[in-house]
Amino acid sequence: MKVADFSFDLPAELIAQFPPDERGSSRLLVLDRQTGGVVHSSIRDIGQFLKAGDLLLLNDTKVFPARLLGEREPGGGAVEVMLVSRLDDERWEALVHPGQRMKPGRRVRCERGGRMLHGEVLEQRFFGRRVMRFWADEPGPVIELIEAIGHVPLPPYIKRPDLDIDRDRYQTVFARESGSIAAPTAGLHFTDAILESLEQAGVERTAITLHVGYGTFKPVRETEVEAHTVDPERYAISADAAARINRAIDERRRIVAVGTTTTRAIEAAVARGGGHVEAGSADTSLFIFPGHRFRAVGALVTNFHLPASSLLMLVSAFGGRDAVLDAYRQAVRERYRFYSYGDAMLIV
C-alpha cells in the first residue's frame, strides 16, 4: 500500500491558526461509511447522529506546557527545549534546538516572569534526543516550575507563538491527567453543555488516558505504508471504565471513540484482552491502517488530518480510504478548517 495514496490537496489558508471564537461552535462533517453519504452539520448537533445506549469514549489526558525557551550557559544563544517524557522528578528526555552544541555537560537557563529553571544535558540519544536534568533556585517540585514558565507545545503547522488563550483552548474540558505534549484534538470541540445534552439523551460516557507523545508529529517517511512504525505510548484504563467498555461490548452497543488516540488505545486494549479490556496500564505501538479489523470502535469523532499521515491512515482504515478522501475533498470545497484547531468529522 503506497503512502502517496493518502495524499490530498489542501490550501494553506484552511489550516486553522487559532481556535474558533467559541468552544463548541465548530462545523461537523458526518460521513456514513456504509453509503459514503456526507452531511454537513455542527458539533452542537452531534446528538442527532448518536443514539441512546451509545458509549462515548474520551481521552482525559491533560497537556502540560512542555516547551521551554531559554539560553545556553555560558555564552548565551537561544535554546528551545521540548520535554518529551518524564524519567523521574528531575530528569526528562527532551528535544533541543539547535542541538549541535548541546553535548553532555552543556547547560541552559530558562526564565519567565522572574522565575528561573536550570538544565543540564546528561546524555545524548538517537534522533536528536537528550536526557536532561532540571533544577531550580526556589524550593518546591521542579514540575510545578515547569508548569509555570513553560509554553504550550502547539503543533508545528500553527505558525505563531503560543498565547495565553492557548492554555485554555488547547485543552479539553474533561482533561484530568497531566502528561501530554499534544492535545487529543477531537475532544477540543466538546463543551460541558454538549456532554450534558448527550447524557440526557441516553449516551453513556467514560474516559481512558493516553498521553500523547512527540510521535504524533512523526512523519511517514517510507513509501510503503506497511514499513512505517509508530512510537509507543502508554495508556491507562480504570476499573470503572473497563467495566463500562466491557458491558457495551457484551451488549453490542456502539462505542463512539473521540479521537485517534482513544481509538488506538481501546483497539490495543481489546486485542490484548482477547475481546474485552482489563483495568490497568500498558504501552501500545499499534499502527492502524486500512486492513485493520476494528474490534471495539463503532463510530469515530476526529479532526481533519495531514496528508499522508498515520492519523489519516487510521481514519481511512475506519471509514474507507476512498470515502474519507472524497469527504476531505468536500471539506476543502466547503472551506472547513483543518488540523488541531480546525473543524470536526464524525464517521458512523
N, C-alpha and C positions, 0 to 999 in steps of 0.2 A: 504494500500500500504506500503510495507516494505522499510525502509531506506537502508537495505542491498542490495536491488535490483538495487541500483545506485552505486555499487562498481566496481572497475576495478583495475587491477594490473599495477603499474607504477614504473619502475626502478628509483631509486633516482637520477641517473645521468642525467635524462631527465628534471629535474626541473631546469629551467634556473636561474642561479645566477647573470647573467649580461645581459644587453640589447644587441641586435645584434650590430655588429661593425658599421652599418649604419642604421639610421632610414629609414623604408620603404623597407628593404631587407628581411622581414620575409616571411616564407613559408605560403601558404594559402591552406587549405583543404576545398573543396567545396562539400557540401552534398545536394543532391536533395531529399527533404523529401517525395516526391511522389513515387520515384522509389527506393530510398535507394542507388542510384549510387553515387560514390565518384570520384572526380577529384583532382589531386594534381597540385597546381599552385603556384603563387607568389602574394603577396599583390599588387605589382606593376601592375599586370594584372587583378585586381578585376573588372575593367571596362568591361571585356569580359563577365562577368556574370550579369551585370546590364544593364539597358536599358533607353533610353530617356523617360522622364516622371516620373521615379522613384524619390522619395523624400528621400534623405539621412538625417537621423535624428541623431544628435550628442548630447553629453552631454558636455557643455562647462565649467563645474566646474574646479576649479584650486586647486591642492594640496598645502597645506601650511606646513611648517616644524613643525609638531605637537609634535615631540619627543624631550623632554628636558632632558639633562643629568646634574646631579649636585650632591650635598651632603647635608646631614642633618645639621641643625644648632640648637643648638650647638652639638659638639661631632664628626662631620664628619660622614662618612659612605655613600657609593654611593647610589644614588637615581635616578630612571628613572621615568619621568612624561610623560604620553601620554595624550595630550589635546584632549578631546572627543567632547565637544560642548561649544561654547562661550555663556555665560549668559548675560554679559554686558561688558563694557570697561575694567574692572579689574578682573571679576570673570569668572571662567571656571569650567565645570565638567571635571574631569580627572581620569585616572587610574594611580596609583602609585605603583611602585615595588622597593624594597619589601615594602609591605603595613602594616606589623604587627605593627610597631612603629609609623606610620603616623596617629596619632589621632588628633582630632581638637585641634588647638593651636600649633602643630608642624610646623617648618619652614624648607624651603630648600633654597639653593643658587645655581644658575646655571650660569656658567661663560664660555665665549668663545671669543677668540680674544680680551681679555682685557675688555669686556663688561659684566655687571653683571645684573642678574634678580633675584629678591627675590620672594618667595612664601610662603603662609601660608595656612594650612588646616583649613577651616571654618566648614565643615560639612562632616560626614561620611554617605554614602548612600549604597544602595544594590549592590551586585555583585562587591564589592571592589572599587566602585567609590567614589570619594571625590569631594566636592566643594572647590575650592582653589581661593585665591585672590593673584594677582601678582602686583608687583610694581618695579620701577627702581630708581637708584640714579640719572640717567641722565634725562633731560627733553625730552618730546615727548611721543607719544602714546605707550602704552605697546605692542600693536600688532606689531609695527614696530621693536621693540627689539626682540620679539619672532621670527619674520621673519628672523632676522639677526643671532641669535645664535642657533635657533632650528635645529634639524636634520630631514632629510627626513624620514617619517614613513614607511620604507619598510616592506612588509608583513613578518610574522614570518618564512616562509619557505625559505626566502633568508638568508642564513647563513653567513652573513658578515656584517661589519659596512657599513653605508652609505658613499658614496664618492661624490666628487664634481660633477662628471658626472651625478649622480642621480638627482641633482637639475634640470637638463635639460631633461634627458631621462625618468624620472618618472613623466612626464608632457606632455599632448598632445600639439600639435602645435596650437590648437584652444582654449586652456584654457583661460578663461576670468574672472570668478567669484570665488574668493578665498573662501574656506570653507571645502574642503575635506581632510580627513586623509588617503585616499587611492585613487589611480588613477582609472578612468574609463578605464581599461587597453585595451579594444578593440580599443580605439581611439589612443593608442600609436603607432600603425602601420602606421598611415596616415602622409604623408608629404604635404607641400603646393603644390608640383608638382602633387601628386596623386589627391588631391582635385581639382586642376585646370583642370586636364585632364578629370575628371568626369564631371565637369561643362561644359566643351567644348563639351562633348558627350551628353549633354542634361539632365544630372542628377541634379535635383534641390537639394538645401541643406539648412537646417536650424538647429537651436540648441535650446535645452531646458537646464535647470540647475537642477541637483540633486546632492546635496553634499553627498558624500559617507561617511558613518559613520563607527564606530567600529563594528557595526553589520555585516558588510560584511565578517568579520572573524569568526562570531559566528558559532560554530559547531552545527550540528544537533544531539542532544543527545538522542532524543526519538527513539524508534524502529519503530513507525508508522509515516509515512510522515505527515499525516493529523494533528498530535499532535504538530508539530513544529510551531513556530511563528517567524516572523522577526521583527527587531526593526524598529520603524517608522523613515522615512527620509523625508525631506522637498524638494519639487521640485517647480520650478517657470517656467512659460511659458509666454513669451512676447506676445503682441498683434500681432506682425508680424508673430511670429512662429505659434501662434494659427490659424491665417488666412491661412497660408501655409498648415498646417496639415489638417485643415477642408476642404480646397479646394481639397487636394489629396484624402481625404475620399470621398467627393462628386463625384469626377471624377473617382473614383475607380482605382486610380493609386497606385502603390505599395509603401509602406513606409518601408524603409530599416533602421532598428534600429541598431545603432552602440553601442553594449554593453548591458549587462543585466540591468544596472541602467537605461539606456534610455528606455528599454523595460518596466520595472516596472512602470516608471513614466508615459509613454504615455498610457499604458493599464489602469492604475489607473485613469488618467485624462479622458479618453474616457468613462470609466464606470461611473465616477462621472457626466460627462456631457451628458449622455444618447445617446452616439453615436458620439458626437463632443467634442472638448476641449474648455475650456474657459481660457482666459488670467488670470494670477494671480498665487498665491502660495497656496499650500496645503500640508498636510502631508499624506504619504501613508505607510501602513504596509502590502501592498498586497504581498502575498506569492503565487508565480506562480509555480504549479507543474502539472504533467500530469492530464488532465481532464479540464484544463483551456481553455476557448474559447477565442481565440485572436480576438479582435475587431478592431485593428489598424495595428499591425505589420504584414508585408507580407514577409519580409526577415530579417535575423539576422546575423550581424557580431559579433563574440565573440572570446574569448580566450579559451584555454583548461583548465577546472576547476578541483578542488579537488574531489576525490571520495566521494560519499555520502554527497555532499554539496548542499545547497539550490540553488546555481548557476547552478550546473549540473542538478538539477531537473527542473529549468526554461528552460534550453536549451533542455532537454528531452521533456518537455511539447510542445515545438515548433517543434522540429524535429522528435519526436517519440523516446521513450526510447531505443528500440532495435536498430534502425538505428543509433542513436547517439553513443551508447556504441560500436557498431560494427565499426563506424568511429574512435572512440577513440582507439580501438584495432589496427586498421590500422595505426593510427598516431604513436602508440608505435612501431610497426614493422618498420615504415619508419623513426624512430628516430626524430620525431618532438620535438620541445622544448615546455615545458608545463608551465602554470601559467602566472604570471603577465608580465614577460619579455620574454615569450615564443612566439610561432607562432600563427597564426590566423586561424579561421574557418568561413566559410560563409555557412549559411543554406538558401536555396531558395525553 
